[in-house]
Amino acid sequence: MRFRKSEGKATDISGNLSQQYWFPHCLWMLFLLVVGCGGSGPSNEYKAPPPPEVHYVTPVRKTVTLYIEENGETEAVERANVRARVKGFLEEMHFTPGKEVKKGDILYVIEKQEYAAAVASAQAAVDAAKASVEVAIAQVGVAQVEVSRTDQDFKRTQALFDRQASNQQELDNAIANRDAAIASEKMAAATVESLKAELQKAEANLTQAQLDLDYTEVKAPIDGHITKTDVKIGNLVESGTVLATVVSRSPLYANFNISDRQALRLQKARLEEQPLKEGQTGFDYRAVPVFLQREIDTGFPFEGHIDYISEEGVDQATGTLALRSIFENKSGEIFPGLFVRVKVPVTKKENTLLVPQLTVMRDRRGAYLLVIDGEDVVQRQPANVGETFDGLVEILSELNDDARIIIDGSQRGRPGVKVRPEKWQGTVVATSDDMSVEVAEESDNAEENDDAEGSPETESSDE
């Protein structure tokens, strides 16, 4: 221990400094100890998470139309081959492949010289035949004069013979001369008829020669679009050679088949809508509209009507009835030979209860909906589904119109779980008041065969 003197007193420097340094720190540590022992730390009790958020929709009631939907194939109403009708070499072509042509337009020209010469020869034969007929007619006139002369000689000789001024030989000669003149007249007349027949034959040959000459100009048989040429200029063609094809796209047929059951359903619905009048044997199928969808289309943008129903009835081998529909196709958007979907309206269904197809779940017990009750608890509600269309499903079982059905968040909102429901603000696919019978039948089959646990009819986008 060190000391120092100051005014006669000794001071403990080390002790004084220790007290001044440690005392404040001890007070601070004591404060912390008191706070740590007397205060309360974080609680270790379990707190339940908030209810999961799910989105719901409510059912809607609409008047829907039931349809028959089938596959079909389009067919051109008019299609004609452009054929050569005379033999010869192609000299000209007057069209652009793929362009529209009108009936009567000149498409090809076959060499004309041979057929023009044939026309000239036939014309000469006609002129010669006419001259022969005129000569024969003049011969008939000469014969008629001879008949008149010999007839007068006969009458004069007969009068003389009656007065015994002439003998029997002179009378017989007069009779013979008259008969010969009459025979000559008949022969001349027959010659005229024969020559007239020859004239008609010559005129027929001229007509044929003129036709052959006209056929050297190959014309479009119908209005439509023409294909590329099958024979190039300079090649020899025979009578009947196909040169190209003209196809008319407007109007256009769509052929399809429906089952016998569908045919009976359509007939029954139409008869209920428009009962037969007295004396009427069947409903007017031409008034039944038909809608067509191409492979790239959304919905069925083309409308036509039934044009023909097979008069042979249902094909017993397939159990189907053949139908044909017709569409205007003025824009030319439908090509012949396309595979398409067609649908035919059957009947309307009033006050149909519909829910989005995404809300329908399935398990081994069948279809069901996840419904939120008044206490925001999810309940499993069995559902009997019917027809479907555009993402909507018909519910045939009992369901309140204000039921809250989970559409998004079904993985979080299991039956018995309390949830925090929010109104669904997304779009439910439903572009019209239509419903397809065939889609519904497929859906029913899926219900029988689907063994997946809690699988929706269509995958939903859960968060």
C-alpha positions as CSV (number, residue, x, y, z in Angstrom):
1,M,0.0,0.0,0.0
2,R,1.3,3.3,-1.1
3,F,0.9,6.5,0.9
4,R,1.5,10.1,0.2
5,K,1.7,13.0,2.3
6,S,-0.6,16.0,2.0
7,E,-0.9,18.6,4.6
8,G,0.3,16.1,7.2
9,K,-2.2,13.3,6.3
10,A,-1.7,10.0,4.7
11,T,-4.2,8.9,2.1
12,D,-5.0,5.3,0.8
13,I,-5.0,6.0,-2.9
14,S,-5.8,2.4,-4.0
15,G,-8.9,2.0,-1.7
16,N,-10.4,5.3,-2.6
17,L,-10.2,4.7,-6.3
18,S,-11.7,1.1,-6.0
19,Q,-14.8,2.4,-4.2
20,Q,-15.3,5.1,-6.8
21,Y,-15.1,2.7,-9.7
22,W,-17.0,-0.4,-8.6
23,F,-19.9,1.1,-6.7
24,P,-21.9,2.4,-9.7
25,H,-21.4,-0.9,-11.5
26,C,-22.6,-2.9,-8.6
27,L,-25.8,-0.8,-8.4
28,W,-26.5,-1.5,-12.1
29,M,-26.0,-5.2,-11.8
30,L,-28.3,-5.3,-8.8
31,F,-31.0,-3.5,-10.8
32,L,-30.8,-6.0,-13.5
33,L,-31.0,-8.8,-11.1
34,V,-34.1,-7.4,-9.5
35,V,-35.7,-6.8,-12.8
36,G,-34.8,-10.3,-14.1
37,C,-36.2,-12.0,-11.0
38,G,-39.3,-9.9,-10.5
39,G,-40.4,-9.4,-14.2
40,S,-42.3,-11.9,-16.5
41,G,-40.6,-13.4,-19.7
42,P,-42.2,-14.5,-23.0
43,S,-45.1,-17.0,-22.6
44,N,-44.6,-20.6,-23.8
45,E,-48.4,-21.2,-24.1
46,Y,-49.6,-22.6,-27.6
47,K,-51.6,-20.2,-29.6
48,A,-53.8,-21.6,-32.5
49,P,-53.2,-20.1,-36.0
50,P,-55.9,-18.0,-37.5
51,P,-58.5,-19.8,-39.6
52,P,-57.4,-20.4,-43.2
53,E,-58.7,-18.2,-45.9
54,V,-60.9,-19.8,-48.5
55,H,-63.0,-18.3,-51.4
56,Y,-66.6,-19.3,-52.0
57,V,-69.3,-18.9,-54.6
58,T,-73.1,-19.2,-54.5
59,P,-75.3,-21.2,-56.9
60,V,-77.1,-19.6,-59.7
61,R,-80.4,-20.4,-61.4
62,K,-80.7,-20.1,-65.1
63,T,-82.8,-21.2,-68.1
64,V,-80.5,-23.5,-70.1
65,T,-80.7,-25.2,-73.4
66,L,-80.0,-28.9,-73.7
67,Y,-78.0,-29.8,-76.8
68,I,-77.0,-32.9,-78.8
69,E,-73.3,-32.6,-79.7
70,E,-71.6,-34.8,-82.2
71,N,-68.6,-35.0,-84.6
72,G,-69.2,-34.1,-88.2
73,E,-67.4,-33.6,-91.5
74,T,-67.9,-30.7,-93.9
75,E,-68.7,-31.3,-97.6
76,A,-69.0,-28.9,-100.6
77,V,-72.5,-28.5,-101.8
78,E,-71.2,-28.2,-105.4
79,R,-68.0,-29.8,-106.7
80,A,-67.3,-30.4,-110.4
81,N,-64.4,-31.7,-112.4
82,V,-63.3,-29.6,-115.4
83,R,-62.9,-32.2,-118.2
84,A,-61.8,-32.0,-121.8
85,R,-64.7,-33.0,-124.1
86,V,-62.6,-33.2,-127.3
87,K,-59.2,-34.6,-128.1
88,G,-56.3,-32.2,-128.9
89,F,-53.3,-30.3,-127.6
90,L,-53.8,-27.6,-124.8
91,E,-52.9,-24.2,-126.2
92,E,-54.1,-21.7,-123.6
93,M,-55.0,-21.5,-119.9
94,H,-57.0,-18.5,-118.7
95,F,-57.2,-18.8,-114.8
96,T,-55.1,-18.5,-111.7
97,P,-55.2,-21.6,-109.5
98,G,-57.0,-21.0,-106.2
99,K,-59.0,-18.0,-107.5
100,E,-62.7,-17.8,-107.8
101,V,-64.3,-18.5,-111.3
102,K,-67.8,-18.0,-112.6
103,K,-69.9,-20.5,-114.4
104,G,-69.1,-20.2,-118.2
105,D,-65.7,-18.6,-117.8
106,I,-63.2,-19.9,-120.4
107,L,-60.5,-21.9,-118.5
108,Y,-58.6,-23.7,-121.3
109,V,-58.4,-23.6,-125.1
110,I,-57.6,-26.7,-127.1
111,E,-56.3,-26.4,-130.7
112,K,-59.1,-25.4,-133.0
113,Q,-57.9,-26.0,-136.5
114,E,-59.0,-29.6,-136.9
115,Y,-62.5,-28.9,-135.6
116,A,-62.9,-25.6,-137.6
117,A,-62.1,-27.6,-140.7
118,A,-64.7,-30.2,-139.7
119,V,-67.3,-27.4,-139.3
120,A,-66.5,-26.1,-142.8
121,S,-66.8,-29.6,-144.3
122,A,-70.1,-30.2,-142.5
123,Q,-71.4,-26.8,-143.7
124,A,-70.6,-27.7,-147.3
125,A,-72.4,-31.0,-146.9
126,V,-75.4,-29.1,-145.6
127,D,-75.3,-26.8,-148.6
128,A,-75.1,-29.7,-151.1
129,A,-78.0,-31.5,-149.4
130,K,-80.1,-28.3,-149.6
131,A,-79.4,-28.0,-153.3
132,S,-80.3,-31.7,-153.9
133,V,-83.5,-31.1,-152.1
134,E,-84.3,-28.2,-154.3
135,V,-83.6,-30.2,-157.5
136,A,-85.8,-33.0,-156.2
137,I,-88.6,-30.6,-155.5
138,A,-88.4,-29.3,-159.1
139,Q,-88.6,-32.9,-160.3
140,V,-91.8,-33.3,-158.3
141,G,-93.2,-30.2,-160.2
142,V,-92.4,-31.8,-163.6
143,A,-94.0,-35.0,-162.6
144,Q,-97.1,-33.2,-161.4
145,V,-97.4,-31.5,-164.8
146,E,-97.0,-34.9,-166.5
147,V,-99.7,-36.4,-164.4
148,S,-102.0,-33.5,-165.3
149,R,-101.3,-34.0,-169.1
150,T,-101.8,-37.7,-169.0
151,D,-104.9,-37.4,-167.0
152,Q,-106.4,-35.1,-169.6
153,D,-105.4,-37.5,-172.4
154,F,-107.1,-40.3,-170.6
155,K,-110.3,-38.3,-170.2
156,R,-110.4,-37.3,-173.8
157,T,-109.7,-40.9,-175.0
158,Q,-112.4,-42.2,-172.6
159,A,-114.9,-39.8,-174.1
160,L,-114.1,-40.8,-177.7
161,F,-114.2,-44.5,-176.7
162,D,-117.7,-44.0,-175.2
163,R,-118.8,-42.5,-178.5
164,Q,-117.1,-45.4,-180.3
165,A,-114.7,-42.9,-181.9
166,S,-111.7,-44.6,-180.4
167,N,-110.6,-48.2,-180.0
168,Q,-109.7,-50.1,-176.9
169,Q,-106.0,-50.0,-177.5
170,E,-105.9,-46.2,-177.5
171,L,-107.8,-46.2,-174.2
172,D,-105.5,-48.7,-172.6
173,N,-102.5,-46.6,-173.7
174,A,-104.0,-43.5,-172.2
175,I,-104.6,-45.3,-168.9
176,A,-101.0,-46.6,-168.9
177,N,-99.6,-43.2,-169.6
178,R,-101.6,-41.6,-166.7
179,D,-100.6,-44.3,-164.2
180,A,-96.9,-44.0,-165.2
181,A,-97.1,-40.2,-164.7
182,I,-98.7,-40.7,-161.2
183,A,-95.9,-43.2,-160.3
184,S,-93.3,-40.8,-161.4
185,E,-94.8,-38.1,-159.3
186,K,-94.8,-40.3,-156.2
187,M,-91.1,-41.3,-156.9
188,A,-90.1,-37.7,-157.2
189,A,-91.9,-36.9,-153.9
190,A,-90.1,-39.8,-152.2
191,T,-86.8,-38.6,-153.6
192,V,-87.5,-35.2,-152.0
193,E,-88.2,-36.8,-148.6
194,S,-85.0,-38.9,-148.9
195,L,-82.9,-35.8,-149.7
196,K,-84.5,-33.9,-146.9
197,A,-83.4,-36.7,-144.5
198,E,-79.9,-36.4,-146.0
199,L,-80.1,-32.7,-145.3
200,Q,-81.1,-33.3,-141.7
201,K,-78.2,-35.7,-141.3
202,A,-75.8,-33.1,-142.8
203,E,-77.2,-30.5,-140.4
204,A,-76.7,-32.8,-137.5
205,N,-73.1,-33.4,-138.5
206,L,-72.7,-29.7,-138.7
207,T,-74.1,-29.3,-135.2
208,Q,-71.8,-31.9,-133.9
209,A,-68.8,-30.3,-135.6
210,Q,-69.8,-27.0,-134.2
211,L,-70.1,-28.5,-130.7
212,D,-66.7,-30.0,-131.0
213,L,-65.3,-26.7,-132.1
214,D,-67.1,-25.0,-129.1
215,Y,-65.7,-27.7,-126.8
216,T,-62.2,-26.6,-127.6
217,E,-62.9,-23.8,-125.2
218,V,-63.2,-25.5,-121.8
219,K,-65.5,-23.5,-119.5
220,A,-66.2,-23.5,-115.8
221,P,-69.2,-25.8,-115.0
222,I,-70.1,-24.0,-111.8
223,D,-69.2,-21.0,-109.7
224,G,-66.4,-21.6,-107.1
225,H,-62.7,-21.8,-106.5
226,I,-60.6,-23.7,-109.0
227,T,-57.7,-26.0,-108.1
228,K,-54.3,-26.1,-109.8
229,T,-54.2,-27.6,-113.3
230,D,-53.6,-31.3,-113.7
231,V,-52.4,-30.9,-117.3
232,K,-49.9,-28.4,-118.5
233,I,-50.1,-26.4,-121.8
234,G,-48.7,-28.3,-124.8
235,N,-49.9,-31.7,-123.6
236,L,-52.3,-33.9,-125.5
237,V,-55.6,-34.5,-123.8
238,E,-58.3,-37.0,-124.5
239,S,-62.0,-36.6,-124.3
240,G,-62.9,-37.0,-120.6
241,T,-59.4,-36.0,-119.3
242,V,-59.7,-34.2,-115.9
243,L,-58.0,-30.9,-116.2
244,A,-58.9,-29.3,-112.8
245,T,-61.7,-29.1,-110.2
246,V,-64.0,-26.3,-109.2
247,V,-65.3,-26.3,-105.6
248,S,-68.1,-24.1,-104.3
249,R,-67.6,-23.2,-100.6
250,S,-70.9,-21.3,-100.1
251,P,-73.1,-22.9,-99.0
252,L,-71.5,-25.8,-97.3
253,Y,-72.8,-29.1,-95.9
254,A,-71.9,-30.7,-92.5
255,N,-72.7,-34.4,-92.2
256,F,-73.1,-36.1,-88.9
257,N,-74.8,-38.9,-87.1
258,I,-76.9,-39.1,-83.9
259,S,-77.9,-42.2,-81.9
260,D,-81.4,-43.5,-82.2
261,R,-82.1,-42.4,-78.6
262,Q,-81.0,-38.9,-79.4
263,A,-83.1,-38.9,-82.5
264,L,-86.2,-39.9,-80.5
265,R,-85.4,-37.3,-77.9
266,L,-85.1,-34.6,-80.6
267,Q,-88.3,-35.7,-82.3
268,K,-90.2,-35.7,-79.0
269,A,-89.0,-32.3,-77.9
270,R,-89.9,-30.8,-81.3
271,L,-93.3,-32.3,-81.3
272,E,-94.0,-31.0,-77.8
273,E,-92.9,-27.5,-78.9
274,Q,-94.8,-27.5,-82.2
275,P,-97.6,-30.1,-82.3
276,L,-98.4,-31.5,-85.7
277,K,-101.3,-29.9,-87.6
278,E,-104.1,-32.0,-89.1
279,G,-102.8,-33.8,-92.1
280,Q,-99.2,-33.2,-91.3
281,T,-97.1,-36.3,-91.3
282,G,-93.9,-35.1,-89.6
283,F,-92.2,-32.0,-88.1
284,D,-90.3,-29.6,-90.2
285,Y,-86.7,-30.6,-89.5
286,R,-85.4,-27.8,-91.7
287,A,-86.4,-25.4,-89.0
288,V,-84.0,-27.1,-86.5
289,P,-80.9,-24.9,-86.1
290,V,-77.4,-26.4,-86.0
291,F,-74.2,-24.8,-84.6
292,L,-70.7,-25.6,-85.9
293,Q,-67.3,-25.4,-84.3
294,R,-64.0,-25.8,-86.0
295,E,-60.9,-27.2,-84.2
296,I,-59.6,-23.7,-83.5
297,D,-62.9,-22.1,-82.4
298,T,-64.0,-21.2,-79.0
299,G,-67.7,-22.0,-78.8
300,F,-69.8,-22.6,-81.9
301,P,-69.7,-19.4,-84.0
302,F,-71.3,-20.7,-87.2
303,E,-75.1,-21.2,-87.4
304,G,-77.0,-23.2,-90.0
305,H,-79.9,-25.6,-90.0
306,I,-80.7,-29.3,-90.8
307,D,-81.0,-29.8,-94.5
308,Y,-81.6,-33.6,-94.7
309,I,-82.5,-36.6,-92.6
310,S,-81.8,-40.0,-94.0
311,E,-85.0,-41.4,-95.4
312,E,-83.8,-44.9,-94.8
313,G,-84.1,-44.3,-91.0
314,V,-81.7,-45.6,-88.4
315,D,-78.8,-47.8,-89.6
316,Q,-79.3,-51.1,-87.7
317,A,-75.6,-51.8,-88.0
318,T,-74.6,-48.7,-86.0
319,G,-77.8,-47.6,-84.4
320,T,-77.4,-44.1,-85.7
321,L,-79.4,-41.7,-87.9
322,A,-77.6,-39.8,-90.6
323,L,-78.3,-36.0,-90.8
324,R,-77.0,-33.2,-93.0
325,S,-76.9,-29.6,-92.1
326,I,-76.2,-26.6,-94.3
327,F,-74.3,-23.4,-93.6
328,E,-74.1,-20.2,-95.7
329,N,-70.3,-19.8,-95.3
330,K,-70.3,-16.5,-97.2
331,S,-66.9,-15.6,-95.6
332,G,-65.4,-18.9,-96.8
333,E,-64.0,-19.6,-93.3
334,I,-65.2,-23.3,-93.4
335,F,-63.3,-25.5,-95.7
336,P,-64.8,-28.7,-97.3
337,G,-63.4,-31.9,-95.7
338,L,-63.0,-30.5,-92.2
339,F,-63.7,-32.6,-89.1
340,V,-65.9,-30.4,-86.9
341,R,-68.2,-30.4,-83.9
342,V,-71.8,-29.7,-84.4
343,K,-74.6,-29.3,-81.8
344,V,-78.3,-29.3,-82.2
345,P,-80.6,-27.7,-79.5
346,V,-83.1,-30.2,-78.1
347,T,-85.1,-28.4,-75.5
348,K,-84.9,-25.7,-72.8
349,K,-84.7,-26.4,-69.1
350,E,-86.2,-23.8,-66.7
351,N,-84.9,-22.7,-63.3
352,T,-81.8,-24.9,-63.4
353,L,-79.5,-24.8,-60.3
354,L,-75.9,-24.5,-61.4
355,V,-72.5,-24.4,-59.7
356,P,-69.0,-24.1,-61.1
357,Q,-67.6,-27.4,-62.1
358,L,-64.5,-26.6,-60.0
359,T,-66.5,-26.8,-56.8
360,V,-67.6,-30.5,-57.4
361,M,-65.3,-32.9,-55.6
362,R,-65.4,-36.7,-55.9
363,D,-64.4,-39.6,-53.7
364,R,-65.4,-43.3,-53.3
365,R,-68.7,-42.2,-51.8
366,G,-69.6,-40.0,-54.8
367,A,-69.7,-36.4,-55.7
368,Y,-69.9,-33.7,-53.0
369,L,-69.5,-30.0,-52.3
370,L,-67.6,-28.3,-49.6
371,V,-70.2,-25.9,-48.1
372,I,-69.5,-23.3,-45.4
373,D,-72.2,-23.2,-42.7
374,G,-73.4,-20.3,-40.6
375,E,-70.5,-20.6,-38.2
376,D,-67.9,-20.6,-41.0
377,V,-67.2,-24.3,-40.5
378,V,-66.7,-26.4,-43.7
379,Q,-69.3,-29.2,-44.2
380,R,-69.3,-32.0,-46.7
381,Q,-72.6,-32.0,-48.7
382,P,-73.3,-34.9,-51.1
383,A,-74.3,-33.7,-54.6
384,N,-76.2,-35.3,-57.4
385,V,-74.9,-33.7,-60.6
386,G,-76.5,-33.5,-63.9
387,E,-75.6,-31.8,-67.2
388,T,-72.5,-29.6,-67.6
389,F,-71.6,-26.8,-69.9
390,D,-68.9,-24.1,-70.0
391,G,-67.6,-24.9,-66.5
392,L,-71.0,-25.1,-64.9
393,V,-72.7,-28.2,-63.4
394,E,-76.3,-28.8,-62.8
395,I,-77.1,-29.8,-59.2
396,L,-80.1,-32.2,-59.0
397,S,-80.0,-32.7,-55.2
398,E,-81.1,-30.3,-52.6
399,L,-79.0,-27.2,-52.2
400,N,-79.8,-23.7,-50.8
401,D,-79.6,-20.9,-53.3
402,D,-77.5,-18.9,-50.8
403,A,-75.1,-21.8,-50.0
404,R,-71.5,-20.8,-49.7
405,I,-69.5,-23.3,-51.7
406,I,-65.7,-23.4,-51.6
407,I,-64.2,-22.8,-55.1
408,D,-60.6,-21.9,-54.0
409,G,-58.7,-23.3,-51.0
410,S,-60.3,-26.7,-50.7
411,Q,-57.0,-28.2,-49.6
412,R,-57.1,-25.9,-46.5
413,G,-60.8,-26.0,-45.9
414,R,-61.4,-29.7,-45.0
415,P,-64.8,-30.8,-43.5
416,G,-65.0,-29.7,-39.8
417,V,-62.4,-27.0,-40.2
418,K,-63.3,-23.4,-39.3
419,V,-62.3,-21.1,-42.1
420,R,-62.3,-17.4,-43.0
421,P,-64.5,-17.2,-46.0
422,E,-64.1,-14.5,-48.7
423,K,-66.3,-14.0,-51.8
424,W,-64.7,-15.3,-54.9
425,Q,-63.8,-12.4,-57.3
426,G,-62.5,-14.5,-60.1
427,T,-64.4,-15.5,-63.3
428,V,-66.6,-18.6,-63.4
429,V,-66.5,-19.9,-67.0
430,A,-70.1,-19.5,-68.3
431,T,-70.4,-17.6,-71.6
432,S,-74.0,-18.4,-72.3
433,D,-77.2,-20.1,-71.1
434,D,-76.3,-23.3,-73.0
435,M,-75.7,-26.8,-71.8
436,S,-74.4,-29.9,-73.7
437,V,-76.1,-33.3,-73.4
438,E,-73.0,-35.2,-74.6
439,V,-70.7,-33.5,-72.1
440,A,-73.1,-34.4,-69.4
441,E,-73.2,-38.1,-70.4
442,E,-69.4,-38.2,-70.3
443,S,-69.5,-36.6,-66.9
444,D,-71.8,-39.3,-65.6
445,N,-69.5,-42.0,-66.8
446,A,-66.6,-40.3,-65.1
447,E,-68.6,-40.3,-61.8
448,E,-69.0,-44.1,-62.0
449,N,-65.4,-44.8,-62.8
450,D,-63.5,-42.2,-60.7
451,D,-62.1,-43.7,-57.6
452,A,-59.8,-40.8,-56.7
453,E,-60.0,-39.5,-53.1
454,G,-61.4,-36.0,-53.0
455,S,-60.6,-35.2,-56.7
456,P,-62.3,-32.3,-58.3
457,E,-64.0,-32.6,-61.7
458,T,-61.6,-30.1,-63.0
459,E,-58.3,-29.1,-61.4
460,S,-58.5,-25.9,-59.4
461,S,-55.8,-23.4,-58.8
462,D,-55.4,-23.6,-55.0
463,E,-53.0,-21.2,-53.4
